[in-house]
Amino acid sequence: MKQHPFLLCALACAALALNAPSLRAETRAKAAIPERIAQGQEVNLTDYLVPGKTVVFDFTSEFCPPCRAISPHLDKLHAKRDDIVVVKVDINRPEVRGIDWGSPVAKQHGMKSIPHFKVYGPDGQLQAEGKPARELVTGWFED
């Protein structure tokens, strides 16, 4: 059987593409300001983990007054603590006015109220979610 170099190259590229999320997670670094992701679309949170850091996912909407109130505290936490990364998961699709409970990402993660937090430890494992996560995160505001 004759080997085709172009076919081998295509297969190698496809294999790399399939592994891209894990490669991104391994090389991801903390951004200067909290990253805003999703814009209502489904998202794989593990693609946004930063190795060796605690990552706080803040499910939020610009149409949520409590979300807007807590946002500056999360920004300060992200800036102040080198060991913590905040990632804001926007549940709203751009064309929707009001909190977008029907968005793909809200459905994917079972959102019933926001702000809602998921905290992943430095090992990449889910550490806390919902009320326990909120208590953990707001406790860090005091530090």
Buried (B, 14 or more C-beta within 10 A) or exposed (E): EEEEEEEEEEEEEEEEEEEEEEEEBEEBEBEEEBBEBBBBEEBEBBBBBBEEBBBBBBBBBEBBEEBEEBBEBBBEBBEEBEEBBBBBBBBBBEEBEEBBBEBBBBEBBEBEEBBBBBBBEBEBEEBBBEEEBBEBBBEBEEE
